[in-house]
Structure formats: C-alpha cells, structure tokens
Amino acid sequence: CVICPLLSLFVTTVGALRFVCRLAWDAVVFHLVIKKRGRIPASDSVIVKRIEGPGLNNNYYYQIRPEQALAAFEAKLELDELAAFQHQMELKIMLPQKDYSQFVAACFGPFSATLARVGAYKSLEREGHDLMTSLQEKLERRRRDLHTGLATGLRSKLKLNTIDLKIAIQQGALMLERFYPSHVLRR
C-alpha cells in the first residue's frame, strides 16, 4: 500500500523536473542561438509561418514614391485606351458582316429569303473571326505587359506622404487632362 503513493510522488517529481529542464533548455537555445542567428523568413513554408510584419498586419503600410504612383496611373490610362481601341476595332471588324446582312435583308427580305451561312458570307465570317482572335491575342499580351503585378490586398496598403501625394495628384490630373480626351473619349 505504501508503494502506490511513493510511485505517484516519484512520477510527479520526474515530470516536474523534466518540465523545468525543458524550459531551461528552450531559454538557453533561444537566447544563445535563435536570437543571435535567427532571420525573419521571406515567405511562409513548411517549417515557419510568418505571423507579424509588413503585409501581414493591418498596421503596416508600404510607402512609394510619386514616380511609382504615376507609372501605375499611366498604365491604368493605357488600359482604358486599350478598352476603347478594342471596342472600336471590333466594330470595324464586324462592319462588313453587318453590311452584308443588311444588304441581304433589304434585297431579299420582301421575298422571305434569309441569309445562308455558306459561300461568301461564311468566308467573310471566318475572316472576321480570325481578325477578332488576332486582336484579342495582341490586346491580352499588352494587358499582361501593363499589369503592375501587385495583388489587390497589397495595393490597398500603399501610401504616399502628404507632399508626395499632392505632387502625384497634380501630375495625375495633368496627365489625365492631356491623355483622356485625345486617346479614350475620341474613340
């Protein structure tokens, strides 16, 4: 009967001693090795996970220069110009098909004839499709070139100081005033 309480006291003592030794070992390793040689990881991996720092906490922001902000604004203006150009070119590409359809409807509509998608119209349709595909490929390639590469969450964390912000807004307004009417609205 005396063995069970002594055995439980021994197990408890060994557990407490092991706990204290482990805490001491962790403290020594942290202060002698990790604190002196440890580095902040650039990205999350299997071994480490970042929990604080720029981009991870809402209290952190990235400061950029006005030139960077204006370059991104210029890319956005060019994307608007590409959208206007795409719309204009699609209308030009589809115009021959539309004219042909209207001609057939005007000439043969009274006789209840409809447009057959064979012969000349089929070749016209195929040529229009090829031109549209070529246009889409070229525009998509240019859009990829203009893409800033910043995720939406990261873009919302970009900041300018007050003076740089005023400069960027003035220059951006000037760029918009010169660019938009002649390149986007004209189309």
matplotlib code that plots the C-alpha trace (Angstrom):
import matplotlib.pyplot as plt

x = [0.0, 2.9, 4.3, 1.5, 1.8, 5.6, 5.4, 3.0, 5.2, 8.2, 6.3, 5.2, 8.7, 10.2, 7.5, 8.1, 11.9, 11.5, 9.3, 11.8, 14.7, 12.8, 12.0, 15.7, 16.9, 14.4, 15.5, 19.2, 18.7, 16.6, 19.0, 22.3, 21.3, 17.9, 18.0, 21.6, 21.3, 17.6, 16.2, 12.7, 11.5, 10.7, 7.7, 5.7, 6.9, 6.5, 8.9, 7.9, 4.8, 5.0, 2.6, 3.6, 5.3, 4.7, 1.8, 0.6, -0.8, -3.2, -1.0, 1.8, 1.9, 4.3, 5.5, 6.0, 7.4, 5.3, 7.0, 5.8, 2.3, 2.3, 3.6, 0.8, -1.7, -0.3, -0.7, -4.3, -4.9, -3.4, -5.7, -8.6, -7.3, -6.9, -10.6, -11.7, -9.4, -10.8, -14.4, -13.6, -11.7, -14.4, -17.0, -14.8, -14.2, -17.9, -19.0, -18.6, -20.8, -23.3, -23.5, -23.8, -26.6, -28.4, -28.0, -29.4, -32.3, -33.1, -32.9, -34.3, -36.4, -39.6, -39.3, -39.0, -35.4, -32.9, -29.2, -27.4, -24.2, -22.4, -20.2, -19.2, -20.8, -19.0, -15.6, -16.4, -17.4, -14.2, -12.1, -13.8, -13.3, -9.6, -9.2, -11.0, -8.8, -5.7, -6.9, -7.7, -4.3, -2.4, -4.6, -4.2, -0.4, -0.3, -2.6, -0.2, 2.7, 0.8, -0.2, 1.5, 1.9, 0.5, -2.3, -5.4, -4.7, -1.2, -2.4, -4.6, -1.6, 0.4, 0.7, 2.3, 3.4, 1.4, 3.8, 4.3, 0.5, -0.1, 2.5, 1.2, -2.4, -1.4, 0.7, -2.0, -4.7, -2.4, -1.8, -5.5, -6.4, -3.9, -4.4, -8.0, -9.8, -7.5, -6.9, -10.0, -13.0, -12.1, -12.7]
y = [0.0, 2.3, 1.7, 3.4, 6.8, 6.7, 5.7, 8.5, 11.0, 9.8, 10.1, 13.6, 14.7, 13.3, 15.1, 18.4, 18.1, 17.3, 20.3, 22.7, 21.2, 21.6, 25.3, 25.9, 24.2, 26.3, 29.5, 28.7, 27.8, 30.8, 33.3, 31.8, 30.6, 31.8, 35.4, 35.9, 34.0, 33.8, 35.6, 36.7, 34.4, 35.9, 33.7, 31.0, 27.5, 24.0, 24.9, 28.5, 30.7, 34.5, 36.0, 39.6, 42.1, 44.2, 42.9, 40.6, 43.1, 45.9, 48.4, 48.2, 50.1, 50.4, 53.9, 54.5, 57.4, 59.7, 58.3, 54.8, 56.0, 58.0, 55.0, 52.8, 55.6, 55.8, 52.0, 52.4, 55.1, 52.9, 50.1, 52.4, 53.3, 49.6, 49.0, 51.9, 50.7, 47.1, 48.3, 50.5, 47.6, 45.1, 47.4, 47.8, 44.1, 43.3, 46.1, 44.0, 41.2, 43.7, 45.5, 42.2, 41.1, 44.4, 44.2, 40.6, 41.6, 44.7, 42.9, 39.5, 40.3, 41.0, 37.5, 35.9, 34.9, 34.6, 34.8, 31.4, 31.0, 29.4, 30.7, 34.3, 35.0, 32.0, 33.2, 36.7, 35.3, 33.2, 36.2, 38.3, 35.6, 35.3, 39.1, 39.1, 36.3, 38.1, 41.3, 39.5, 37.9, 41.2, 43.1, 40.4, 40.4, 44.2, 43.9, 41.4, 43.9, 46.7, 44.6, 46.0, 42.6, 43.8, 41.9, 43.9, 43.5, 44.9, 47.8, 48.9, 49.1, 51.6, 55.1, 58.4, 61.1, 64.3, 66.3, 63.4, 62.8, 66.4, 66.2, 62.9, 64.2, 67.3, 65.4, 62.8, 65.4, 67.0, 63.6, 62.8, 66.2, 65.7, 62.0, 61.0, 63.4, 62.6, 58.9, 57.5, 59.8, 60.4, 56.7]
z = [0.0, 0.6, -2.9, -4.9, -3.2, -3.4, -7.1, -7.9, -6.0, -8.0, -11.3, -10.4, -9.4, -12.6, -14.7, -12.9, -13.2, -16.9, -17.4, -15.7, -17.6, -20.9, -20.1, -19.2, -22.4, -24.6, -22.9, -23.4, -27.1, -27.7, -26.2, -27.4, -30.9, -32.3, -31.0, -32.5, -35.7, -36.5, -39.5, -40.5, -43.3, -46.6, -47.1, -45.4, -45.7, -44.1, -41.3, -40.5, -40.7, -40.6, -38.1, -38.0, -40.2, -43.3, -45.3, -42.6, -40.1, -40.9, -39.1, -41.7, -45.0, -47.9, -48.8, -52.5, -54.5, -56.7, -59.8, -59.0, -58.4, -61.7, -63.6, -62.2, -63.1, -66.6, -67.0, -65.9, -68.5, -71.2, -70.1, -70.6, -74.1, -74.9, -74.0, -76.2, -79.0, -78.7, -78.9, -82.0, -83.8, -83.0, -84.6, -87.7, -88.0, -87.7, -90.1, -93.3, -91.9, -90.7, -94.0, -95.9, -93.6, -94.1, -97.8, -98.0, -95.7, -97.8, -101.2, -100.4, -97.3, -99.2, -100.8, -97.3, -98.0, -95.2, -95.1, -95.6, -93.7, -96.7, -99.5, -99.4, -96.1, -94.5, -95.7, -94.5, -91.1, -90.9, -91.8, -89.1, -86.6, -87.4, -87.1, -83.8, -82.4, -83.5, -81.9, -78.7, -78.5, -79.1, -76.6, -74.0, -74.5, -74.0, -70.9, -69.4, -70.0, -68.3, -65.3, -62.2, -60.5, -57.2, -55.5, -54.5, -50.8, -51.3, -53.5, -50.6, -48.3, -50.5, -49.1, -50.0, -47.6, -47.8, -50.0, -52.4, -52.6, -53.6, -56.3, -57.6, -57.7, -59.6, -62.1, -62.4, -63.1, -65.7, -67.4, -67.3, -68.8, -71.7, -72.3, -71.8, -74.3, -77.2, -76.6, -75.0, -75.5, -79.1, -79.9]

ax = plt.figure().add_subplot(projection="3d")
ax.plot(x, y, z, "-o")
ax.set_aspect("equal")
plt.show()
